[in-house]
């Protein structure tokens, strides 16, 4: 009887601890998502009453070249952003794990992520300015010549990706470092005694045992990259020549500039479905629920 009472008490304590987060999730994520599904089947300009139109918004979306172009640009941005961000984050994590565990170094690495994304975008907008920017000043000084960066259709999305790599690689490094510190040191000592090189230990021990962390980093980074908006809104506003009008920027344009909330909601639901499929696929192929330490 006492054990049953203890289990009930533990369950109530656990529920009490997660209740505030559950309320926040329900109010700010679950309910808006449910509302967005309903709105996606309507024609609504935010001023008049919504009119039910069935699947018309989804049919329009499939026929909309701008929608597919936004998806293509978002996918291209992910390819520009994620591989280098993850590799640099992993390199920083391994370097900190092997060379130093100074709190000051960790804080310095994480600092860009702690800054406001809008602030970071504004600073880089100034630094990459073709005339006044300090980056172009140094490029001119070493003979490379000034670059348009955010003003060039060929360079704009690459520049946005570089800004966000700089901002987010510190967070990736901290996540990888946390994973590295769970790996037993005796595995490296045993491998070293067997004559394994640093690269072989990294490939055969570090990477396999970091798999759960790697899945988390890849899923959150890719889904976050598909939602890129604020950096683009500050630096390029979708230009030049629509070269940075990624899918979320196009969705927000439709919602709040063109007042097509129903159509914007339909695109949002489609993007959410794509991200859900990607997440399930990524977790499946990388066996996210399994650990090689077990």
C-alpha positions, 0 to 999 in steps of 0.5 A: 500500500505504501509503495502504491502511495509513493508511486502516486506521489511521485507521479503527481510531483512529476506532473506538477513539474511539467505542468507549467511547460505543458500549459505554455506548449498548449497555449503557444504551440499546440493551439495555434497549430490546430487553429492554423490547420483550420485556417488553411481551409479558408480564405481569410484576409484578417479583416473579414470573417473567414470563408471556407474554401476546402482544398483550394489553398493547397491546390493553389500552392501546388501550382505556385512557382514561388512556393516551389522556388522558396522550398528550393532556396530553403533546401539550398540554404540548409545545404550551405549552412548545416554541413559546415556548421556541424563540422565546425561545431564538432571540431570546436567540441573535440578541441575543447574536450582535449585541450581546455575545459575553461569556463571562459572559453566555453562562454566565448564560444557560446556568446554569438548564440546568446546575442539577439539574432536581429542584433547579429544580423544588423552588425553583419549588415554593417560589416559586409557593407560594400562601401563602409564595411570592415570586411570589404576594407580588409579584402580591399587591403589584401588585393581581393577587391570589394564584394557585394555580399548581401547585395549580389544575387549570387552571394546573398544566400551564401552570406546569410548562411555564413552569418548563421554558421558563425552564430550557431556553431557555438551551440553545436559545439556545446551540445557535442561537448556535453556528448563527449563528456559522457564517453568513458575515458577508458575506451580511449586509453584502451585504444591508445594502448592498442596503437590506434591513431587519434583519427581512428579513435575519433572514427571508431569511438567518438563518432559512433558514441555521439550518434544520439547527440548528432541526431538531435543536432541535425534534426534541430539544426535542419528544422531551424534552418528551414525556418530562417526568417529574421536574418533575411528580414534584416539583411536582404528582405528576400532580395536581391531579385528574390534570391533569398526569398526562402519559404518562411519569408514567402509565407510571412509575406502572404500572411501579413503583406498580401493578407492571404492568411489561409494560403499562408497557413496551408503552406505552413502546414505543408512545411510542418509535414515535410519537417515531420517526415524528415525528422522521423526519417532521420531518427530512423536511419540513425537509430536515435532511440539506441545507444552504443554505450548500453 
